Amino acid sequence: MSELFLRDVRLGLDGPLVNVRIADGRVTEIGDDGPGRAEVVDGDGGTLLPGLVDSHVHTEQWASSRRRIPLEQAKSAAEVVDILVRHGHRPRELLLGGGFRDGLWPDTPHKDLLERALPGQAIALFSADLHTLWLSPAALALIGREHPTGVLIENDCMSATAELPAAPPEVVDRWVLEAAEAAAALGVTKIADYEYTDTIAAWERRREAGPLPVRVSCVIARHLLDTTIALGRRTGDTDGLLNVGPYKLFVDGSLNTRTAYCHHAYDSGDHGLLELPYDELVALMRRAAEHGIVPAVHAIGDHANTLALDAFEEIGIGGRIEHAQLVRAEDLPRFAKLGVVASVQPAHQPDDRDVADHHWPSRTADAFPYRALHSAGATLEFGSDSPVAPLDPWDAIASAVERTDDERPAWHPEQALPLEAALKASSGGRGTVKVGDVADLVVVAADMRTADLRSVSVITTILDGRRTFFHSLG
């Protein structure tokens, strides 16, 4: 493996300008020596940071979403139909769209709206949070289903998504690797793949195409627990740039689908959807833990978070809670006490502030409580949940620090994180770069104290001592 010599880089937020030598995938020297025979990378005074980590990605859906009709701007079901009509009738194709948010729509999505606009067209539309799938009659017929509205949520959504026609694996692999290269260009050196498939097998196949642009934590889907145990795999087992990740379980649904499980009722009178009864949750978590597999529990509503924490406490293990969007004050200290990582997605906060104000009225002081979790000693890890939000760590950092992403005032600014904490949460817990570190690094052309965080320019990304992205400033 060749040596790299990073010349003239600022060591972290407030450090000195230094040169950094990298050899055999490690940081071997920080100081003022010359390059010797190493390949020189001119940092031009940019800031050297640990490589960025996206701790929650659905890779195949992320890659596929880059080819779907974008529906993020639609303010109603009628507007979605207008967008589809502008794209035209394609009777021989399955028309795919994604990104709609119907939590505040004045009308209701229905299969008949799609049929009237584009008769006979197979249409599959994914909500932004991936918990709702809106199908036309032709798309329902394509997967052999009947449904009164064509709007499938939660388990029905997940199973129908798996049944839709998909591109061949070699095509999907190419899309995923292209998306991973785009992530590397943003400074990302590792992702956690939360796809609902055999992620280990998929990434082993992709690795055959050549060096991967990112490390991958391959998360274990619920239905693959017995297979994983039988193969003797444990969380943290590593094979090159791939490692076995945690075991994913769902306690509840989502905010936009109004299925997040909450202590207080929604306007409809229900409390959301409990996806997994508590006794079953504990049994599955215990079985995983007994075989060295760490649970990662999806919990969005405050009652779901209480139950997830109760389960971790009953079993006596640590692990992860994915999302933690609404958390009661009395549950905040339990994350640190129990050793449970709060894996959060800061870009969801500005995206969902209006729907949270509407569906969680008087409770939003407990919503997306990043500063409160940080102050309570919880370990925070940032991700995107892409394609729910774009895979852009700088957007996540900015959202956590600024609590807004447009001209509106910050939403609950008391929950804003300091920049240092946001960067650490975006780097898998690494706060600085030091000798002996694995050389997963990023150099950015900015003074991070004064930079527009959403416009940070990456000079180079380094993975295991190898450049995966380089932008010449000249």
Helices and strands as residue ranges (DSSP letters): E 4-11, E 17-23, E 26-31, E 39-42, E 47-50, E 52-57, H 59-65, E 69-70, H 77-87, E 94-100, H 111-117, E 122-127, E 132-135, H 137-142, E 151-153, H 154-163, H 169-184, E 188-193, H 199-207, E 215-220, G 222-224, H 225-230, E 238-239, E 242-250, H 278-290, E 295-299, H 302-315, E 319-323, G 329-331, H 332-338, E 340-344, H 348-359, G 364-366, H 370-375, E 380-382, H 393-402, G 413-415, H 419-425, E 441-444, G 453-455, E 458-463, E 466-470
